[in-house]
Amino acid sequence: MANLSQEQWSEQLEKDENAFILDVRTDDEFEEGYIPRANHIDIYLGQGFIDELQKLDKSKNYYVYCRSGNRSGQACAIMNSIGFENTYNLEGGFMNWQGEVSE
């Protein structure tokens, strides 16, 4: 897992043709707006979160975010523990996001 600043995250994501954006916030948070192309799996689903992760392609590069960067850091650690090699945590999370937002 790597913690990336907003700038690093955006720059790396832009150049990454194997990128998968993962939003681990709650449904309510996701509905308030999200980073374009984000896929949503709520980390609070517990085992359900891990079950959903198991369906994903482990060869992709995962750009993970939450509201502040804490839950996404936990999500990256969980992902690494079950075989995902490339996970990138967005420092400061969505509340500090300066880029485009979809609703």
Jmol script that loads the backbone (N, CA, C; Angstrom):
load data "model"
ATOM      1  N   MET A   1       0.839  -1.182   0.000  1.00  0.00           N
ATOM      2  CA  MET A   1       0.000   0.000   0.000  1.00  0.00           C
ATOM      3  C   MET A   1       0.880   1.241   0.000  1.00  0.00           C
ATOM      4  N   ALA A   2       0.451   2.224  -0.765  1.00  0.00           N
ATOM      5  CA  ALA A   2       1.144   3.508  -0.762  1.00  0.00           C
ATOM      6  C   ALA A   2       0.125   4.595  -0.442  1.00  0.00           C
ATOM      7  N   ASN A   3       0.512   5.510   0.434  1.00  0.00           N
ATOM      8  CA  ASN A   3      -0.305   6.685   0.699  1.00  0.00           C
ATOM      9  C   ASN A   3       0.120   7.759  -0.274  1.00  0.00           C
ATOM     10  N   LEU A   4      -0.828   8.248  -1.070  1.00  0.00           N
ATOM     11  CA  LEU A   4      -0.507   9.258  -2.064  1.00  0.00           C
ATOM     12  C   LEU A   4      -1.244  10.556  -1.750  1.00  0.00           C
ATOM     13  N   SER A   5      -0.551  11.673  -1.961  1.00  0.00           N
ATOM     14  CA  SER A   5      -1.199  12.971  -1.809  1.00  0.00           C
ATOM     15  C   SER A   5      -2.234  13.111  -2.921  1.00  0.00           C
ATOM     16  N   GLN A   6      -3.108  14.088  -2.789  1.00  0.00           N
ATOM     17  CA  GLN A   6      -4.116  14.339  -3.823  1.00  0.00           C
ATOM     18  C   GLN A   6      -3.448  14.476  -5.194  1.00  0.00           C
ATOM     19  N   GLU A   7      -2.382  15.245  -5.242  1.00  0.00           N
ATOM     20  CA  GLU A   7      -1.688  15.507  -6.504  1.00  0.00           C
ATOM     21  C   GLU A   7      -1.074  14.229  -7.080  1.00  0.00           C
ATOM     22  N   GLN A   8      -0.364  13.464  -6.229  1.00  0.00           N
ATOM     23  CA  GLN A   8       0.265  12.219  -6.680  1.00  0.00           C
ATOM     24  C   GLN A   8      -0.794  11.237  -7.189  1.00  0.00           C
ATOM     25  N   TRP A   9      -1.890  11.144  -6.440  1.00  0.00           N
ATOM     26  CA  TRP A   9      -2.974  10.215  -6.763  1.00  0.00           C
ATOM     27  C   TRP A   9      -3.548  10.548  -8.138  1.00  0.00           C
ATOM     28  N   SER A  10      -3.850  11.829  -8.356  1.00  0.00           N
ATOM     29  CA  SER A  10      -4.425  12.282  -9.631  1.00  0.00           C
ATOM     30  C   SER A  10      -3.474  12.036 -10.792  1.00  0.00           C
ATOM     31  N   GLU A  11      -2.213  12.411 -10.605  1.00  0.00           N
ATOM     32  CA  GLU A  11      -1.227  12.263 -11.686  1.00  0.00           C
ATOM     33  C   GLU A  11      -1.020  10.794 -12.041  1.00  0.00           C
ATOM     34  N   GLN A  12      -0.863   9.956 -11.021  1.00  0.00           N
ATOM     35  CA  GLN A  12      -0.618   8.540 -11.261  1.00  0.00           C
ATOM     36  C   GLN A  12      -1.841   7.885 -11.907  1.00  0.00           C
ATOM     37  N   LEU A  13      -3.016   8.237 -11.413  1.00  0.00           N
ATOM     38  CA  LEU A  13      -4.257   7.682 -11.932  1.00  0.00           C
ATOM     39  C   LEU A  13      -4.440   8.029 -13.414  1.00  0.00           C
ATOM     40  N   GLU A  14      -4.113   9.249 -13.773  1.00  0.00           N
ATOM     41  CA  GLU A  14      -4.276   9.713 -15.143  1.00  0.00           C
ATOM     42  C   GLU A  14      -3.451   8.890 -16.132  1.00  0.00           C
ATOM     43  N   LYS A  15      -2.265   8.449 -15.700  1.00  0.00           N
ATOM     44  CA  LYS A  15      -1.358   7.715 -16.579  1.00  0.00           C
ATOM     45  C   LYS A  15      -1.559   6.200 -16.517  1.00  0.00           C
ATOM     46  N   ASP A  16      -2.380   5.739 -15.573  1.00  0.00           N
ATOM     47  CA  ASP A  16      -2.507   4.303 -15.300  1.00  0.00           C
ATOM     48  C   ASP A  16      -3.642   3.680 -16.122  1.00  0.00           C
ATOM     49  N   GLU A  17      -3.271   2.848 -17.099  1.00  0.00           N
ATOM     50  CA  GLU A  17      -4.285   2.217 -17.944  1.00  0.00           C
ATOM     51  C   GLU A  17      -4.881   0.976 -17.286  1.00  0.00           C
ATOM     52  N   ASN A  18      -4.345   0.590 -16.133  1.00  0.00           N
ATOM     53  CA  ASN A  18      -4.819  -0.596 -15.416  1.00  0.00           C
ATOM     54  C   ASN A  18      -5.474  -0.192 -14.086  1.00  0.00           C
ATOM     55  N   ALA A  19      -6.002   1.036 -14.049  1.00  0.00           N
ATOM     56  CA  ALA A  19      -6.523   1.586 -12.791  1.00  0.00           C
ATOM     57  C   ALA A  19      -7.962   1.154 -12.509  1.00  0.00           C
ATOM     58  N   PHE A  20      -8.246   1.008 -11.220  1.00  0.00           N
ATOM     59  CA  PHE A  20      -9.593   0.725 -10.729  1.00  0.00           C
ATOM     60  C   PHE A  20      -9.796   1.635  -9.524  1.00  0.00           C
ATOM     61  N   ILE A  21     -10.788   2.509  -9.583  1.00  0.00           N
ATOM     62  CA  ILE A  21     -11.040   3.439  -8.474  1.00  0.00           C
ATOM     63  C   ILE A  21     -12.083   2.812  -7.559  1.00  0.00           C
ATOM     64  N   LEU A  22     -11.767   2.758  -6.271  1.00  0.00           N
ATOM     65  CA  LEU A  22     -12.653   2.127  -5.297  1.00  0.00           C
ATOM     66  C   LEU A  22     -13.005   3.111  -4.187  1.00  0.00           C
ATOM     67  N   ASP A  23     -14.301   3.358  -4.033  1.00  0.00           N
ATOM     68  CA  ASP A  23     -14.836   4.218  -2.976  1.00  0.00           C
ATOM     69  C   ASP A  23     -15.357   3.287  -1.885  1.00  0.00           C
ATOM     70  N   VAL A  24     -14.827   3.415  -0.659  1.00  0.00           N
ATOM     71  CA  VAL A  24     -15.225   2.507   0.426  1.00  0.00           C
ATOM     72  C   VAL A  24     -16.120   3.195   1.457  1.00  0.00           C
ATOM     73  N   ARG A  25     -16.695   4.339   1.087  1.00  0.00           N
ATOM     74  CA  ARG A  25     -17.577   5.069   2.014  1.00  0.00           C
ATOM     75  C   ARG A  25     -18.948   4.408   2.102  1.00  0.00           C
ATOM     76  N   THR A  26     -19.803   4.950   2.957  1.00  0.00           N
ATOM     77  CA  THR A  26     -21.160   4.432   3.104  1.00  0.00           C
ATOM     78  C   THR A  26     -21.998   4.815   1.887  1.00  0.00           C
ATOM     79  N   ASP A  27     -23.151   4.179   1.742  1.00  0.00           N
ATOM     80  CA  ASP A  27     -24.061   4.507   0.631  1.00  0.00           C
ATOM     81  C   ASP A  27     -24.444   5.984   0.663  1.00  0.00           C
ATOM     82  N   ASP A  28     -24.777   6.498   1.848  1.00  0.00           N
ATOM     83  CA  ASP A  28     -25.181   7.902   1.961  1.00  0.00           C
ATOM     84  C   ASP A  28     -24.065   8.842   1.523  1.00  0.00           C
ATOM     85  N   GLU A  29     -22.839   8.546   1.948  1.00  0.00           N
ATOM     86  CA  GLU A  29     -21.694   9.378   1.555  1.00  0.00           C
ATOM     87  C   GLU A  29     -21.492   9.328   0.044  1.00  0.00           C
ATOM     88  N   PHE A  30     -21.615   8.140  -0.526  1.00  0.00           N
ATOM     89  CA  PHE A  30     -21.410   7.964  -1.969  1.00  0.00           C
ATOM     90  C   PHE A  30     -22.443   8.773  -2.759  1.00  0.00           C
ATOM     91  N   GLU A  31     -23.676   8.776  -2.272  1.00  0.00           N
ATOM     92  CA  GLU A  31     -24.747   9.491  -2.969  1.00  0.00           C
ATOM     93  C   GLU A  31     -24.548  11.006  -2.962  1.00  0.00           C
ATOM     94  N   GLU A  32     -23.744  11.502  -2.046  1.00  0.00           N
ATOM     95  CA  GLU A  32     -23.481  12.949  -1.976  1.00  0.00           C
ATOM     96  C   GLU A  32     -22.493  13.399  -3.046  1.00  0.00           C
ATOM     97  N   GLY A  33     -21.860  12.453  -3.724  1.00  0.00           N
ATOM     98  CA  GLY A  33     -20.893  12.774  -4.762  1.00  0.00           C
ATOM     99  C   GLY A  33     -19.707  11.831  -4.678  1.00  0.00           C
ATOM    100  N   TYR A  34     -19.064  11.600  -5.817  1.00  0.00           N
ATOM    101  CA  TYR A  34     -17.942  10.661  -5.866  1.00  0.00           C
ATOM    102  C   TYR A  34     -17.000  11.036  -6.995  1.00  0.00           C
ATOM    103  N   ILE A  35     -15.802  10.471  -6.944  1.00  0.00           N
ATOM    104  CA  ILE A  35     -14.805  10.694  -7.982  1.00  0.00           C
ATOM    105  C   ILE A  35     -15.249   9.925  -9.233  1.00  0.00           C
ATOM    106  N   PRO A  36     -15.222  10.569 -10.411  1.00  0.00           N
ATOM    107  CA  PRO A  36     -15.688   9.893 -11.635  1.00  0.00           C
ATOM    108  C   PRO A  36     -15.038   8.518 -11.836  1.00  0.00           C
ATOM    109  N   ARG A  37     -15.821   7.579 -12.344  1.00  0.00           N
ATOM    110  CA  ARG A  37     -15.419   6.189 -12.621  1.00  0.00           C
ATOM    111  C   ARG A  37     -15.222   5.349 -11.358  1.00  0.00           C
ATOM    112  N   ALA A  38     -15.592   5.888 -10.199  1.00  0.00           N
ATOM    113  CA  ALA A  38     -15.409   5.132  -8.955  1.00  0.00           C
ATOM    114  C   ALA A  38     -16.402   3.980  -8.864  1.00  0.00           C
ATOM    115  N   ASN A  39     -15.920   2.878  -8.314  1.00  0.00           N
ATOM    116  CA  ASN A  39     -16.750   1.729  -7.977  1.00  0.00           C
ATOM    117  C   ASN A  39     -16.948   1.771  -6.473  1.00  0.00           C
ATOM    118  N   HIS A  40     -18.137   1.409  -6.019  1.00  0.00           N
ATOM    119  CA  HIS A  40     -18.466   1.583  -4.604  1.00  0.00           C
ATOM    120  C   HIS A  40     -18.654   0.241  -3.901  1.00  0.00           C
ATOM    121  N   ILE A  41     -17.860   0.034  -2.837  1.00  0.00           N
ATOM    122  CA  ILE A  41     -18.071  -1.099  -1.926  1.00  0.00           C
ATOM    123  C   ILE A  41     -17.865  -0.548  -0.510  1.00  0.00           C
ATOM    124  N   ASP A  42     -18.906  -0.561   0.295  1.00  0.00           N
ATOM    125  CA  ASP A  42     -18.861  -0.010   1.654  1.00  0.00           C
ATOM    126  C   ASP A  42     -18.012  -0.907   2.564  1.00  0.00           C
ATOM    127  N   ILE A  43     -16.958  -0.324   3.147  1.00  0.00           N
ATOM    128  CA  ILE A  43     -16.078  -1.105   4.033  1.00  0.00           C
ATOM    129  C   ILE A  43     -16.827  -1.599   5.270  1.00  0.00           C
ATOM    130  N   TYR A  44     -17.914  -0.919   5.646  1.00  0.00           N
ATOM    131  CA  TYR A  44     -18.670  -1.326   6.831  1.00  0.00           C
ATOM    132  C   TYR A  44     -19.522  -2.573   6.594  1.00  0.00           C
ATOM    133  N   LEU A  45     -19.460  -3.152   5.410  1.00  0.00           N
ATOM    134  CA  LEU A  45     -20.185  -4.399   5.148  1.00  0.00           C
ATOM    135  C   LEU A  45     -19.528  -5.598   5.841  1.00  0.00           C
ATOM    136  N   GLY A  46     -18.344  -5.370   6.423  1.00  0.00           N
ATOM    137  CA  GLY A  46     -17.658  -6.448   7.135  1.00  0.00           C
ATOM    138  C   GLY A  46     -17.254  -7.567   6.194  1.00  0.00           C
ATOM    139  N   GLN A  47     -17.728  -8.794   6.480  1.00  0.00           N
ATOM    140  CA  GLN A  47     -17.394  -9.935   5.624  1.00  0.00           C
ATOM    141  C   GLN A  47     -17.907  -9.714   4.205  1.00  0.00           C
ATOM    142  N   GLY A  48     -19.015  -9.009   4.076  1.00  0.00           N
ATOM    143  CA  GLY A  48     -19.558  -8.704   2.753  1.00  0.00           C
ATOM    144  C   GLY A  48     -18.581  -7.878   1.928  1.00  0.00           C
ATOM    145  N   PHE A  49     -17.831  -6.998   2.603  1.00  0.00           N
ATOM    146  CA  PHE A  49     -16.812  -6.190   1.920  1.00  0.00           C
ATOM    147  C   PHE A  49     -15.734  -7.110   1.343  1.00  0.00           C
ATOM    148  N   ILE A  50     -15.275  -8.051   2.159  1.00  0.00           N
ATOM    149  CA  ILE A  50     -14.241  -8.991   1.709  1.00  0.00           C
ATOM    150  C   ILE A  50     -14.787  -9.877   0.584  1.00  0.00           C
ATOM    151  N   ASP A  51     -16.047 -10.299   0.705  1.00  0.00           N
ATOM    152  CA  ASP A  51     -16.665 -11.119  -0.340  1.00  0.00           C
ATOM    153  C   ASP A  51     -16.682 -10.366  -1.672  1.00  0.00           C
ATOM    154  N   GLU A  52     -17.029  -9.081  -1.627  1.00  0.00           N
ATOM    155  CA  GLU A  52     -17.061  -8.267  -2.849  1.00  0.00           C
ATOM    156  C   GLU A  52     -15.651  -8.075  -3.417  1.00  0.00           C
ATOM    157  N   LEU A  53     -14.679  -7.862  -2.528  1.00  0.00           N
ATOM    158  CA  LEU A  53     -13.291  -7.703  -2.988  1.00  0.00           C
ATOM    159  C   LEU A  53     -12.808  -8.945  -3.728  1.00  0.00           C
ATOM    160  N   GLN A  54     -13.204 -10.110  -3.227  1.00  0.00           N
ATOM    161  CA  GLN A  54     -12.749 -11.372  -3.830  1.00  0.00           C
ATOM    162  C   GLN A  54     -13.197 -11.506  -5.286  1.00  0.00           C
ATOM    163  N   LYS A  55     -14.227 -10.762  -5.683  1.00  0.00           N
ATOM    164  CA  LYS A  55     -14.734 -10.823  -7.058  1.00  0.00           C
ATOM    165  C   LYS A  55     -13.915  -9.954  -8.005  1.00  0.00           C
ATOM    166  N   LEU A  56     -13.047  -9.105  -7.457  1.00  0.00           N
ATOM    167  CA  LEU A  56     -12.291  -8.153  -8.277  1.00  0.00           C
ATOM    168  C   LEU A  56     -11.014  -8.769  -8.843  1.00  0.00           C
ATOM    169  N   ASP A  57     -10.525  -8.171  -9.899  1.00  0.00           N
ATOM    170  CA  ASP A  57      -9.304  -8.606 -10.587  1.00  0.00           C
ATOM    171  C   ASP A  57      -8.081  -8.124  -9.798  1.00  0.00           C
ATOM    172  N   LYS A  58      -7.348  -9.064  -9.217  1.00  0.00           N
ATOM    173  CA  LYS A  58      -6.209  -8.699  -8.368  1.00  0.00           C
ATOM    174  C   LYS A  58      -5.029  -8.142  -9.153  1.00  0.00           C
ATOM    175  N   SER A  59      -5.065  -8.235 -10.479  1.00  0.00           N
ATOM    176  CA  SER A  59      -3.947  -7.725 -11.279  1.00  0.00           C
ATOM    177  C   SER A  59      -4.068  -6.222 -11.562  1.00  0.00           C
ATOM    178  N   LYS A  60      -5.194  -5.634 -11.193  1.00  0.00           N
ATOM    179  CA  LYS A  60      -5.379  -4.199 -11.441  1.00  0.00           C
ATOM    180  C   LYS A  60      -4.696  -3.373 -10.355  1.00  0.00           C
ATOM    181  N   ASN A  61      -4.579  -2.062 -10.607  1.00  0.00           N
ATOM    182  CA  ASN A  61      -4.035  -1.113  -9.631  1.00  0.00           C
ATOM    183  C   ASN A  61      -5.217  -0.399  -8.987  1.00  0.00           C
ATOM    184  N   TYR A  62      -5.332  -0.513  -7.674  1.00  0.00           N
ATOM    185  CA  TYR A  62      -6.510  -0.010  -6.965  1.00  0.00           C
ATOM    186  C   TYR A  62      -6.224   1.328  -6.288  1.00  0.00           C
ATOM    187  N   TYR A  63      -7.020   2.317  -6.678  1.00  0.00           N
ATOM    188  CA  TYR A  63      -6.956   3.663  -6.106  1.00  0.00           C
ATOM    189  C   TYR A  63      -8.154   3.777  -5.175  1.00  0.00           C
ATOM    190  N   VAL A  64      -7.864   3.782  -3.874  1.00  0.00           N
ATOM    191  CA  VAL A  64      -8.912   3.632  -2.866  1.00  0.00           C
ATOM    192  C   VAL A  64      -9.074   4.933  -2.084  1.00  0.00           C
ATOM    193  N   TYR A  65     -10.336   5.310  -1.856  1.00  0.00           N
ATOM    194  CA  TYR A  65     -10.575   6.513  -1.055  1.00  0.00           C
ATOM    195  C   TYR A  65     -11.819   6.370  -0.190  1.00  0.00           C
ATOM    196  N   CYS A  66     -11.862   7.194   0.861  1.00  0.00           N
ATOM    197  CA  CYS A  66     -13.032   7.303   1.727  1.00  0.00           C
ATOM    198  C   CYS A  66     -13.236   8.792   1.995  1.00  0.00           C
ATOM    199  N   ARG A  67     -13.837   9.135   3.118  1.00  0.00           N
ATOM    200  CA  ARG A  67     -14.068  10.545   3.406  1.00  0.00           C
ATOM    201  C   ARG A  67     -12.783  11.251   3.794  1.00  0.00           C
ATOM    202  N   SER A  68     -11.984  10.628   4.679  1.00  0.00           N
ATOM    203  CA  SER A  68     -10.809  11.318   5.222  1.00  0.00           C
ATOM    204  C   SER A  68      -9.478  10.609   4.980  1.00  0.00           C
ATOM    205  N   GLY A  69      -9.508   9.360   4.535  1.00  0.00           N
ATOM    206  CA  GLY A  69      -8.277   8.605   4.311  1.00  0.00           C
ATOM    207  C   GLY A  69      -8.050   7.488   5.311  1.00  0.00           C
ATOM    208  N   ASN A  70      -8.845   7.437   6.389  1.00  0.00           N
ATOM    209  CA  ASN A  70      -8.664   6.396   7.405  1.00  0.00           C
ATOM    210  C   ASN A  70      -9.223   5.045   6.961  1.00  0.00           C
ATOM    211  N   ARG A  71     -10.503   5.029   6.598  1.00  0.00           N
ATOM    212  CA  ARG A  71     -11.115   3.756   6.184  1.00  0.00           C
ATOM    213  C   ARG A  71     -10.448   3.208   4.925  1.00  0.00           C
ATOM    214  N   SER A  72     -10.058   4.104   4.004  1.00  0.00           N
ATOM    215  CA  SER A  72      -9.417   3.621   2.777  1.00  0.00           C
ATOM    216  C   SER A  72      -8.052   3.017   3.089  1.00  0.00           C
ATOM    217  N   GLY A  73      -7.365   3.541   4.097  1.00  0.00           N
ATOM    218  CA  GLY A  73      -6.106   2.938   4.534  1.00  0.00           C
ATOM    219  C   GLY A  73      -6.337   1.537   5.067  1.00  0.00           C
ATOM    220  N   GLN A  74      -7.414   1.379   5.846  1.00  0.00           N
ATOM    221  CA  GLN A  74      -7.771   0.046   6.359  1.00  0.00           C
ATOM    222  C   GLN A  74      -8.139  -0.877   5.207  1.00  0.00           C
ATOM    223  N   ALA A  75      -8.884  -0.349   4.239  1.00  0.00           N
ATOM    224  CA  ALA A  75      -9.294  -1.151   3.086  1.00  0.00           C
ATOM    225  C   ALA A  75      -8.077  -1.634   2.311  1.00  0.00           C
ATOM    226  N   CYS A  76      -7.094  -0.754   2.116  1.00  0.00           N
ATOM    227  CA  CYS A  76      -5.865  -1.144   1.413  1.00  0.00           C
ATOM    228  C   CYS A  76      -5.154  -2.271   2.157  1.00  0.00           C
ATOM    229  N   ALA A  77      -5.091  -2.161   3.481  1.00  0.00           N
ATOM    230  CA  ALA A  77      -4.432  -3.201   4.287  1.00  0.00           C
ATOM    231  C   ALA A  77      -5.170  -4.530   4.145  1.00  0.00           C
ATOM    232  N   ILE A  78      -6.504  -4.490   4.171  1.00  0.00           N
ATOM    233  CA  ILE A  78      -7.299  -5.710   3.992  1.00  0.00           C
ATOM    234  C   ILE A  78      -7.031  -6.293   2.607  1.00  0.00           C
ATOM    235  N   MET A  79      -7.044  -5.428   1.606  1.00  0.00           N
ATOM    236  CA  MET A  79      -6.825  -5.885   0.231  1.00  0.00           C
ATOM    237  C   MET A  79      -5.448  -6.529   0.082  1.00  0.00           C
ATOM    238  N   ASN A  80      -4.430  -5.913   0.659  1.00  0.00           N
ATOM    239  CA  ASN A  80      -3.083  -6.473   0.593  1.00  0.00           C
ATOM    240  C   ASN A  80      -3.041  -7.847   1.260  1.00  0.00           C
ATOM    241  N   SER A  81      -3.774  -7.994   2.354  1.00  0.00           N
ATOM    242  CA  SER A  81      -3.747  -9.258   3.104  1.00  0.00           C
ATOM    243  C   SER A  81      -4.416 -10.398   2.339  1.00  0.00           C
ATOM    244  N   ILE A  82      -5.276 -10.077   1.368  1.00  0.00           N
ATOM    245  CA  ILE A  82      -5.941 -11.146   0.608  1.00  0.00           C
ATOM    246  C   ILE A  82      -5.433 -11.231  -0.841  1.00  0.00           C
ATOM    247  N   GLY A  83      -4.271 -10.629  -1.085  1.00  0.00           N
ATOM    248  CA  GLY A  83      -3.605 -10.870  -2.351  1.00  0.00           C
ATOM    249  C   GLY A  83      -3.581  -9.748  -3.373  1.00  0.00           C
ATOM    250  N   PHE A  84      -4.095  -8.573  -3.018  1.00  0.00           N
ATOM    251  CA  PHE A  84      -3.994  -7.436  -3.938  1.00  0.00           C
ATOM    252  C   PHE A  84      -2.623  -6.801  -3.745  1.00  0.00           C
ATOM    253  N   GLU A  85      -1.872  -6.653  -4.834  1.00  0.00           N
ATOM    254  CA  GLU A  85      -0.506  -6.134  -4.704  1.00  0.00           C
ATOM    255  C   GLU A  85      -0.414  -4.625  -4.789  1.00  0.00           C
ATOM    256  N   ASN A  86      -1.221  -4.002  -5.656  1.00  0.00           N
ATOM    257  CA  ASN A  86      -1.083  -2.570  -5.896  1.00  0.00           C
ATOM    258  C   ASN A  86      -2.298  -1.793  -5.413  1.00  0.00           C
ATOM    259  N   THR A  87      -2.177  -1.226  -4.196  1.00  0.00           N
ATOM    260  CA  THR A  87      -3.250  -0.415  -3.641  1.00  0.00           C
ATOM    261  C   THR A  87      -2.691   0.949  -3.260  1.00  0.00           C
ATOM    262  N   TYR A  88      -3.459   1.980  -3.589  1.00  0.00           N
ATOM    263  CA  TYR A  88      -3.028   3.358  -3.342  1.00  0.00           C
ATOM    264  C   TYR A  88      -4.109   4.094  -2.570  1.00  0.00           C
ATOM    265  N   ASN A  89      -3.748   4.562  -1.397  1.00  0.00           N
ATOM    266  CA  ASN A  89      -4.676   5.261  -0.520  1.00  0.00           C
ATOM    267  C   ASN A  89      -4.603   6.764  -0.763  1.00  0.00           C
ATOM    268  N   LEU A  90      -5.777   7.389  -0.924  1.00  0.00           N
ATOM    269  CA  LEU A  90      -5.847   8.833  -1.123  1.00  0.00           C
ATOM    270  C   LEU A  90      -5.768   9.548   0.215  1.00  0.00           C
ATOM    271  N   GLU A  91      -4.635  10.192   0.493  1.00  0.00           N
ATOM    272  CA  GLU A  91      -4.465  10.930   1.745  1.00  0.00           C
ATOM    273  C   GLU A  91      -5.453  12.085   1.798  1.00  0.00           C
ATOM    274  N   GLY A  92      -6.108  12.227   2.939  1.00  0.00           N
ATOM    275  CA  GLY A  92      -7.067  13.318   3.103  1.00  0.00           C
ATOM    276  C   GLY A  92      -8.448  12.999   2.567  1.00  0.00           C
ATOM    277  N   GLY A  93      -8.546  11.924   1.786  1.00  0.00           N
ATOM    278  CA  GLY A  93      -9.835  11.444   1.314  1.00  0.00           C
ATOM    279  C   GLY A  93     -10.638  12.418   0.471  1.00  0.00           C
ATOM    280  N   PHE A  94     -11.913  12.094   0.338  1.00  0.00           N
ATOM    281  CA  PHE A  94     -12.812  12.842  -0.535  1.00  0.00           C
ATOM    282  C   PHE A  94     -13.042  14.260  -0.035  1.00  0.00           C
ATOM    283  N   MET A  95     -12.983  14.455   1.279  1.00  0.00           N
ATOM    284  CA  MET A  95     -13.267  15.806   1.785  1.00  0.00           C
ATOM    285  C   MET A  95     -12.195  16.816   1.375  1.00  0.00           C
ATOM    286  N   ASN A  96     -11.015  16.347   0.992  1.00  0.00           N
ATOM    287  CA  ASN A  96      -9.971  17.256   0.500  1.00  0.00           C
ATOM    288  C   ASN A  96      -9.801  17.179  -1.021  1.00  0.00           C
ATOM    289  N   TRP A  97     -10.628  16.384  -1.683  1.00  0.00           N
ATOM    290  CA  TRP A  97     -10.500  16.167  -3.122  1.00  0.00           C
ATOM    291  C   TRP A  97     -10.731  17.474  -3.885  1.00  0.00           C
ATOM    292  N   GLN A  98      -9.798  17.787  -4.785  1.00  0.00           N
ATOM    293  CA  GLN A  98      -9.872  19.022  -5.567  1.00  0.00           C
ATOM    294  C   GLN A  98     -10.322  18.779  -6.994  1.00  0.00           C
ATOM    295  N   GLY A  99     -10.351  17.517  -7.396  1.00  0.00           N
ATOM    296  CA  GLY A  99     -10.661  17.180  -8.784  1.00  0.00           C
ATOM    297  C   GLY A  99     -12.155  17.150  -9.073  1.00  0.00           C
ATOM    298  N   GLU A 100     -12.458  16.567 -10.200  1.00  0.00           N
ATOM    299  CA  GLU A 100     -13.838  16.472 -10.668  1.00  0.00           C
ATOM    300  C   GLU A 100     -14.671  15.584  -9.743  1.00  0.00           C
ATOM    301  N   VAL A 101     -15.959  15.898  -9.643  1.00  0.00           N
ATOM    302  CA  VAL A 101     -16.877  15.121  -8.805  1.00  0.00           C
ATOM    303  C   VAL A 101     -18.121  14.770  -9.617  1.00  0.00           C
ATOM    304  N   SER A 102     -18.558  13.520  -9.523  1.00  0.00           N
ATOM    305  CA  SER A 102     -19.807  13.094 -10.159  1.00  0.00           C
ATOM    306  C   SER A 102     -20.882  12.964  -9.083  1.00  0.00           C
ATOM    307  N   GLU A 103     -22.131  13.130  -9.505  1.00  0.00           N
ATOM    308  CA  GLU A 103     -23.236  12.982  -8.547  1.00  0.00           C
ATOM    309  C   GLU A 103     -24.274  12.034  -9.061  1.00  0.00           C
TER     310      GLU A 103
END
end "model"
wireframe off; spacefill off
backbone 0.3
color backbone group
